[in-house]
Amino acid sequence: MAEAGGPALEASTWVLFLAPAGTPPEIVKRMSAEAAKAIAAADIKSRFSAIGIDPVGNTPSRRPVLADEIAKWSKVIQAAGVKAER
């Protein structure tokens, strides 16, 4: 956008694994460890790289990031008057 004379643009795509509230911590920890192991695998890294994906692989302690994103995009949605369609 900036190269075309527009404002700076920040965007990303998220893929998240979520579990219901009350999921035992040992299960959450295992899901996180298995996801981290998968994105660290050489074949997955090369596939991601080939299509321009830069995996981050956060831990469950990074949960506030999701809350921050919800708050940020809720403001945008409300300001734009976006309505869900059925």
C-alpha positions, 0 to 999 in steps of 0.5 A, a space after each residue: 500500500 505504501 508503495 502505491 501512495 497509500 497508508 501503511 498496512 499491517 495484516 497477517 493470517 492466523 491459524 489457531 488451535 483452540 480448546 474449550 475453557 476448562 481443558 486440562 492444562 496437560 492436554 493444552 500443553 501437549 497440543 502446543 508441543 505437538 504443533 511446535 514439533 510439526 512446524 519445526 519439521 524440515 518438510 513442513 518448513 520447506 512447504 511453508 517457505 515455498 508459499 510465503 508462510 512464516 510460522 511463529 508457533 506461540 505457546 498457550 501463555 500467548 493467549 492475550 495476543 488473541 484477545 488483543 486481536 479481537 479488541 482491535 478488529 472489533 473496533 474496525 468492524 463496528 466503525 465500518 458497520 460490518 454486519 454478518 450475512 446469513 
